[in-house]
Amino acid sequence: MKKVICLIAVALMVASVAFAAEKMKITDKDLPGMKGTWQGILGFGSTEQYGSSPATLEILNDAVPVKMKLTVTNFPDYVAQRLAVQPGKNEFEGEGVITSMGNLLLIGPTKNFLLITPLAKGKILIKYMYNVIEGSGEFKKK
């Protein structure tokens, strides 16, 4: 009897995780709610090694292709040099699509990418690879 109860409990846990994960996917219907300004901290590679900076992501429209603008407030000199950008404030613009996994994906001209994944409680996770540095950050809607 205990085995049956444990199996049912495990099955319910798996089902609830699958249901919750499905709720965290982005669809066309979610884009109007994502439109706007998101603020957070963007890490440069290993934040212990390269640091981080405040950043703002603007989702400018609510249809695919999704127009986005990422503003990073302060690239330190050594990070800017590795990324081949100017030190200080930089802006990056592009258009993204919704992936089959329910994320927003922006791919740059040199195969750089920015991936946006929804999190619980009105937050998003941004992961990116730009030139030789990978990083991430958690953002909240302003």
MDAnalysis code that builds the backbone (N, CA, C; Angstrom):
import MDAnalysis as mda
import numpy as np

u = mda.Universe.empty(426, n_residues=142, atom_resindex=np.repeat(np.arange(142), 3), trajectory=True)
u.add_TopologyAttr("name", ["N", "CA", "C"] * 142)
u.add_TopologyAttr("resid", np.arange(1, 143))
u.add_TopologyAttr("resname", ["MET", "LYS", "LYS", "VAL", "ILE", "CYS", "LEU", "ILE", "ALA", "VAL", "ALA", "LEU", "MET", "VAL", "ALA", "SER", "VAL", "ALA", "PHE", "ALA", "ALA", "GLU", "LYS", "MET", "LYS", "ILE", "THR", "ASP", "LYS", "ASP", "LEU", "PRO", "GLY", "MET", "LYS", "GLY", "THR", "TRP", "GLN", "GLY", "ILE", "LEU", "GLY", "PHE", "GLY", "SER", "THR", "GLU", "GLN", "TYR", "GLY", "SER", "SER", "PRO", "ALA", "THR", "LEU", "GLU", "ILE", "LEU", "ASN", "ASP", "ALA", "VAL", "PRO", "VAL", "LYS", "MET", "LYS", "LEU", "THR", "VAL", "THR", "ASN", "PHE", "PRO", "ASP", "TYR", "VAL", "ALA", "GLN", "ARG", "LEU", "ALA", "VAL", "GLN", "PRO", "GLY", "LYS", "ASN", "GLU", "PHE", "GLU", "GLY", "GLU", "GLY", "VAL", "ILE", "THR", "SER", "MET", "GLY", "ASN", "LEU", "LEU", "LEU", "ILE", "GLY", "PRO", "THR", "LYS", "ASN", "PHE", "LEU", "LEU", "ILE", "THR", "PRO", "LEU", "ALA", "LYS", "GLY", "LYS", "ILE", "LEU", "ILE", "LYS", "TYR", "MET", "TYR", "ASN", "VAL", "ILE", "GLU", "GLY", "SER", "GLY", "GLU", "PHE", "LYS", "LYS", "LYS"])
u.atoms.positions = np.array([
    [0.813, -1.196, 0.000],
    [0.000, 0.000, 0.000],
    [0.860, 1.265, 0.000],
    [1.934, 1.229, 0.822],
    [2.822, 2.393, 0.883],
    [3.477, 2.660, -0.475],
    [3.825, 1.578, -1.193],
    [4.440, 1.731, -2.504],
    [3.491, 2.425, -3.470],
    [2.234, 2.058, -3.440],
    [1.231, 2.662, -4.324],
    [1.081, 4.152, -4.021],
    [1.019, 4.491, -2.745],
    [0.885, 5.900, -2.352],
    [2.116, 6.682, -2.796],
    [3.303, 6.102, -2.617],
    [4.542, 6.769, -3.044],
    [4.554, 6.963, -4.562],
    [4.140, 5.937, -5.305],
    [4.092, 6.052, -6.768],
    [3.118, 7.135, -7.214],
    [1.979, 7.203, -6.563],
    [0.995, 8.242, -6.895],
    [1.565, 9.617, -6.570],
    [2.227, 9.755, -5.434],
    [2.823, 11.040, -5.053],
    [3.887, 11.468, -6.055],
    [4.733, 10.532, -6.478],
    [5.771, 10.840, -7.464],
    [5.130, 11.242, -8.793],
    [4.116, 10.520, -9.218],
    [3.429, 10.846, -10.474],
    [2.808, 12.237, -10.409],
    [2.200, 12.590, -9.282],
    [1.617, 13.918, -9.131],
    [2.685, 15.009, -9.137],
    [3.824, 14.738, -8.512],
    [4.915, 15.713, -8.523],
    [5.435, 15.933, -9.932],
    [5.639, 14.864, -10.678],
    [6.118, 14.974, -12.057],
    [5.105, 15.743, -12.895],
    [3.833, 15.431, -12.735],
    [2.781, 16.124, -13.491],
    [2.741, 17.601, -13.137],
    [2.902, 17.948, -11.858],
    [2.859, 19.362, -11.461],
    [4.054, 20.112, -12.000],
    [5.248, 19.478, -12.021],
    [6.436, 20.123, -12.596],
    [6.247, 20.332, -14.086],
    [5.734, 19.333, -14.775],
    [5.492, 19.463, -16.209],
    [4.467, 20.558, -16.488],
    [3.420, 20.625, -15.685],
    [2.398, 21.655, -15.862],
    [2.978, 23.038, -15.601],
    [3.777, 23.172, -14.545],
    [4.393, 24.463, -14.221],
    [5.379, 24.869, -15.299],
    [6.178, 23.917, -15.808],
    [7.146, 24.236, -16.852],
    [6.432, 24.695, -18.116],
    [5.309, 24.086, -18.421],
    [4.561, 24.486, -19.598],
    [4.021, 25.901, -19.449],
    [3.637, 26.301, -18.261],
    [3.142, 27.650, -18.015],
    [4.234, 28.688, -18.218],
    [5.499, 28.283, -18.174],
    [6.609, 29.203, -18.256],
    [7.107, 29.403, -19.691],
    [6.404, 28.892, -20.656],
    [6.786, 29.074, -22.051],
    [6.176, 30.359, -22.593],
    [6.872, 30.966, -23.530],
    [6.376, 32.169, -24.196],
    [5.636, 31.746, -25.462],
    [4.454, 32.304, -25.652],
    [3.689, 32.097, -26.882],
    [3.354, 33.465, -27.469],
    [2.786, 33.468, -28.659],
    [2.365, 34.732, -29.282],
    [1.428, 35.520, -28.373],
    [0.584, 34.804, -27.639],
    [-0.384, 35.459, -26.753],
    [0.286, 36.177, -25.580],
    [1.512, 35.756, -25.213],
    [2.231, 36.366, -24.091],
    [2.964, 37.650, -24.467],
    [3.178, 37.871, -25.760],
    [3.995, 39.007, -26.190],
    [3.455, 40.370, -25.751],
    [2.129, 40.623, -25.776],
    [1.671, 41.932, -25.282],
    [2.065, 42.185, -23.824],
    [2.067, 41.166, -22.997],
    [2.455, 41.325, -21.597],
    [3.960, 41.474, -21.408],
    [4.726, 41.033, -22.383],
    [6.181, 41.147, -22.286],
    [6.687, 42.477, -22.823],
    [5.871, 43.100, -23.650],
    [6.275, 44.381, -24.222],
    [6.517, 45.378, -23.091],
    [7.588, 46.143, -23.206],
    [7.910, 47.134, -22.192],
    [9.362, 47.054, -21.779],
    [9.651, 47.628, -20.639],
    [11.028, 47.744, -20.152],
    [11.280, 46.780, -19.004],
    [12.376, 46.071, -19.087],
    [12.817, 45.114, -18.073],
    [14.178, 45.559, -17.573],
    [14.381, 45.517, -16.268],
    [15.658, 45.950, -15.697],
    [16.275, 44.836, -14.871],
    [17.611, 44.796, -14.875],
    [18.317, 43.796, -14.089],
    [19.807, 44.022, -14.144],
    [20.515, 43.010, -13.710],
    [21.972, 43.017, -13.699],
    [22.444, 41.932, -14.662],
    [23.325, 42.305, -15.567],
    [23.853, 41.372, -16.556],
    [25.294, 41.041, -16.188],
    [25.572, 39.753, -16.031],
    [26.928, 39.311, -15.699],
    [27.744, 39.113, -16.952],
    [29.031, 39.373, -16.834],
    [29.968, 39.172, -17.942],
    [30.774, 37.916, -17.674],
    [30.427, 36.832, -18.337],
    [31.123, 35.578, -18.100],
    [30.975, 35.183, -16.650],
    [32.041, 34.729, -16.080],
    [32.054, 34.442, -14.649],
    [32.103, 35.787, -13.923],
    [31.033, 36.121, -13.201],
    [30.965, 37.451, -12.578],
    [32.105, 37.673, -11.591],
    [32.637, 36.602, -11.020],
    [33.778, 36.769, -10.125],
    [34.988, 37.280, -10.903],
    [35.098, 36.877, -12.164],
    [36.253, 37.237, -12.978],
    [36.026, 38.535, -13.742],
    [34.848, 38.728, -14.310],
    [34.618, 39.848, -15.212],
    [33.640, 40.888, -14.688],
    [32.885, 40.582, -13.654],
    [31.962, 41.552, -13.088],
    [30.596, 41.547, -13.738],
    [29.855, 42.613, -13.491],
    [28.491, 42.735, -13.995],
    [28.155, 44.216, -14.146],
    [26.994, 44.481, -14.742],
    [26.551, 45.857, -14.944],
    [25.026, 45.913, -14.944],
    [24.463, 47.019, -14.463],
    [23.024, 47.210, -14.651],
    [22.716, 47.233, -16.151],
    [21.558, 46.719, -16.504],
    [21.163, 46.680, -17.917],
    [19.651, 46.818, -18.023],
    [19.221, 47.250, -19.185],
    [17.796, 47.407, -19.479],
    [17.496, 46.704, -20.794],
    [16.444, 45.890, -20.794],
    [15.962, 45.257, -22.015],
    [14.619, 45.883, -22.349],
    [14.497, 46.393, -23.560],
    [13.210, 46.931, -24.021],
    [12.664, 45.995, -25.090],
    [11.467, 45.503, -24.860],
    [10.757, 44.732, -25.879],
    [9.801, 45.728, -26.513],
    [10.045, 46.034, -27.776],
    [9.434, 47.187, -28.418],
    [8.111, 46.910, -29.114],
    [7.798, 45.654, -29.378],
    [6.525, 45.346, -30.030],
    [5.961, 44.048, -29.469],
    [4.785, 43.689, -29.925],
    [4.140, 42.486, -29.380],
    [3.773, 41.487, -30.465],
    [4.629, 41.403, -31.488],
    [4.414, 40.442, -32.566],
    [5.774, 39.936, -33.051],
    [5.765, 38.774, -33.656],
    [6.988, 38.203, -34.215],
    [7.205, 38.807, -35.593],
    [8.405, 39.251, -35.944],
    [9.622, 39.229, -35.159],
    [9.559, 40.261, -34.028],
    [10.060, 39.871, -32.868],
    [10.023, 40.714, -31.682],
    [11.229, 41.652, -31.713],
    [10.956, 42.942, -31.737],
    [12.037, 43.940, -31.760],
    [12.479, 44.208, -30.326],
    [13.802, 44.127, -30.120],
    [14.352, 44.295, -28.777],
    [15.553, 45.231, -28.805],
    [15.758, 45.892, -27.673],
    [16.926, 46.744, -27.505],
    [17.487, 46.494, -26.104],
    [18.756, 46.126, -26.039],
    [19.447, 45.867, -24.772],
    [20.443, 46.999, -24.553],
    [20.325, 47.664, -23.414],
    [21.259, 48.727, -23.045],
    [22.031, 48.274, -21.817],
    [23.336, 48.179, -21.962],
    [24.213, 47.817, -20.851],
    [24.863, 49.111, -20.379],
    [24.673, 49.433, -19.115],
    [25.082, 50.727, -18.569],
    [26.591, 50.921, -18.520],
    [27.336, 49.880, -18.123],
    [28.756, 50.104, -17.899],
    [29.595, 48.877, -18.214],
    [30.203, 48.858, -19.400],
    [31.183, 47.825, -19.708],
    [32.530, 48.292, -19.172],
    [33.134, 47.551, -18.227],
    [34.484, 47.910, -17.790],
    [35.452, 47.804, -18.976],
    [36.551, 48.538, -18.921],
    [37.518, 48.560, -20.028],
    [37.958, 47.168, -20.454],
    [38.326, 46.324, -19.488],
    [38.845, 45.004, -19.829],
    [37.782, 44.107, -20.451],
    [36.511, 44.275, -20.071],
    [35.430, 43.494, -20.677],
    [35.142, 44.035, -22.074],
    [35.093, 45.363, -22.210],
    [34.845, 45.984, -23.516],
    [35.892, 45.540, -24.529],
    [37.121, 45.459, -24.088],
    [38.206, 45.043, -24.969],
    [37.999, 43.607, -25.452],
    [37.626, 42.722, -24.552],
    [37.401, 41.310, -24.928],
    [36.191, 41.155, -25.849],
    [35.186, 42.025, -25.669],
    [33.973, 41.930, -26.478],
    [34.039, 42.766, -27.755],
    [35.064, 43.573, -27.883],
    [35.222, 44.479, -29.031],
    [34.078, 45.491, -29.097],
    [33.756, 46.084, -27.936],
    [32.772, 47.166, -27.855],
    [33.434, 48.341, -27.130],
    [32.764, 49.473, -27.117],
    [33.280, 50.646, -26.413],
    [33.088, 50.478, -24.908],
    [34.042, 50.947, -24.104],
    [33.827, 50.944, -22.646],
    [32.646, 51.852, -22.303],
    [32.005, 51.590, -21.180],
    [30.866, 52.407, -20.757],
    [29.561, 51.865, -21.308],
    [28.659, 52.777, -21.661],
    [27.305, 52.418, -22.102],
    [27.302, 51.941, -23.556],
    [26.575, 50.843, -23.793],
    [26.408, 50.301, -25.139],
    [24.971, 49.856, -25.333],
    [24.481, 49.993, -26.558],
    [23.138, 49.546, -26.915],
    [23.221, 48.545, -28.056],
    [22.391, 47.511, -27.976],
    [22.332, 46.484, -28.998],
    [20.866, 46.309, -29.386],
    [20.586, 46.284, -30.683],
    [19.216, 46.122, -31.165],
    [19.133, 44.921, -32.085],
    [17.960, 44.338, -32.142],
    [17.754, 43.219, -33.037],
    [16.328, 42.724, -32.982],
    [16.074, 41.680, -33.764],
    [14.748, 41.069, -33.820],
    [14.860, 39.611, -33.420],
    [13.902, 39.174, -32.628],
    [13.913, 37.804, -32.143],
    [12.682, 37.034, -32.566],
    [12.764, 35.734, -32.367],
    [11.659, 34.827, -32.670],
    [11.360, 33.987, -31.430],
    [10.212, 33.357, -31.417],
    [9.863, 32.432, -30.345],
    [10.315, 31.042, -30.774],
    [11.093, 30.384, -29.921],
    [11.589, 29.049, -30.250],
    [10.528, 28.001, -29.934],
    [10.763, 26.792, -30.395],
    [9.837, 25.688, -30.105],
    [9.832, 25.346, -28.612],
    [10.851, 25.784, -27.868],
    [10.924, 25.551, -26.426],
    [10.233, 26.658, -25.633],
    [9.705, 27.671, -26.320],
    [8.980, 28.731, -25.633],
    [9.860, 29.837, -25.083],
    [10.990, 30.086, -25.732],
    [11.886, 31.177, -25.358],
    [11.925, 32.203, -26.481],
    [12.372, 33.408, -26.169],
    [12.650, 34.395, -27.207],
    [14.127, 34.275, -27.562],
    [14.426, 34.229, -28.842],
    [15.802, 34.071, -29.298],
    [16.131, 35.143, -30.313],
    [17.223, 35.840, -30.056],
    [17.751, 36.828, -30.984],
    [19.129, 36.329, -31.397],
    [19.345, 36.160, -32.686],
    [20.652, 35.735, -33.182],
    [21.245, 36.890, -33.966],
    [22.471, 37.281, -33.580],
    [23.157, 38.393, -34.216],
    [23.832, 37.980, -35.509],
    [24.358, 38.956, -36.228],
    [24.963, 38.690, -37.529],
    [26.201, 37.794, -37.466],
    [26.891, 37.763, -36.352],
    [28.083, 36.920, -36.233],
    [27.820, 35.710, -35.338],
    [26.589, 35.238, -35.336],
    [26.151, 34.063, -34.571],
    [26.172, 34.286, -33.067],
    [26.234, 35.533, -32.615],
    [26.034, 35.831, -31.202],
    [24.559, 35.614, -30.924],
    [24.200, 35.335, -29.677],
    [22.787, 35.141, -29.394],
    [22.400, 35.696, -28.038],
    [21.116, 35.969, -27.915],
    [20.489, 36.402, -26.670],
    [19.245, 35.549, -26.518],
    [19.116, 34.847, -25.405],
    [17.993, 33.947, -25.162],
    [17.247, 34.419, -23.919],
    [15.945, 34.612, -24.048],
    [15.118, 35.084, -22.945],
    [14.176, 33.961, -22.536],
    [14.230, 33.610, -21.258],
    [13.407, 32.543, -20.702],
    [12.546, 33.115, -19.587],
    [11.235, 32.881, -19.603],
    [10.389, 33.392, -18.516],
    [10.633, 32.631, -17.217],
    [10.614, 33.371, -16.125],
    [10.714, 32.798, -14.785],
    [9.423, 33.101, -14.038],
    [9.288, 32.572, -12.864],
    [8.108, 32.841, -12.039],
    [8.116, 34.275, -11.537],
    [6.959, 34.766, -11.141],
    [6.783, 36.064, -10.498],
    [7.225, 37.250, -11.357],
    [6.916, 37.225, -12.646],
    [7.168, 38.376, -13.500],
    [8.624, 38.668, -13.765],
    [9.462, 37.645, -13.777],
    [10.876, 37.827, -14.057],
    [11.254, 37.043, -15.306],
    [12.359, 37.458, -15.914],
    [12.909, 36.727, -17.052],
    [14.390, 36.483, -16.806],
    [14.896, 35.428, -17.405],
    [16.309, 35.117, -17.370],
    [16.858, 35.383, -18.758],
    [17.939, 36.126, -18.820],
    [18.600, 36.391, -20.092],
    [19.930, 35.650, -20.079],
    [20.159, 34.861, -21.113],
    [21.460, 34.220, -21.325],
    [21.965, 34.707, -22.678],
    [23.268, 34.891, -22.757],
    [23.810, 35.370, -24.023],
    [25.197, 34.806, -24.265],
    [25.597, 34.865, -25.512],
    [26.978, 34.628, -25.900],
    [27.320, 35.718, -26.894],
    [28.331, 36.485, -26.562],
    [28.753, 37.591, -27.419],
    [30.262, 37.499, -27.563],
    [30.713, 37.293, -28.787],
    [32.122, 37.049, -29.084],
    [32.634, 35.915, -28.208],
    [33.478, 36.183, -27.239],
    [34.095, 35.103, -26.459],
    [33.520, 34.966, -25.056],
    [32.520, 35.775, -24.713],
    [31.999, 35.752, -23.350],
    [30.539, 35.296, -23.338],
    [30.247, 34.368, -22.427],
    [28.875, 33.968, -22.154],
    [28.489, 34.574, -20.818],
    [27.237, 34.920, -20.676],
    [26.793, 35.470, -19.409],
    [25.293, 35.362, -19.267],
    [24.805, 35.875, -18.145],
    [23.369, 35.814, -17.898],
    [22.976, 36.892, -16.903],
    [21.680, 37.062, -16.760],
    [21.155, 38.001, -15.795],
    [19.668, 37.779, -15.595],
    [19.197, 38.160, -14.433],
    [17.773, 38.067, -14.122],
    [17.183, 39.476, -14.171],
    [16.061, 39.619, -14.867],
    [15.442, 40.920, -15.060],
    [14.001, 40.905, -14.575],
    [13.532, 42.069, -14.153],
    [12.157, 42.241, -13.684],
    [11.544, 43.391, -14.466],
    [10.256, 43.261, -14.766],
    [9.585, 44.302, -15.530],
    [9.441, 45.578, -14.697],
    [9.742, 46.667, -15.324],
    [9.698, 47.983, -14.668],
    [8.283, 48.475, -14.571],
])
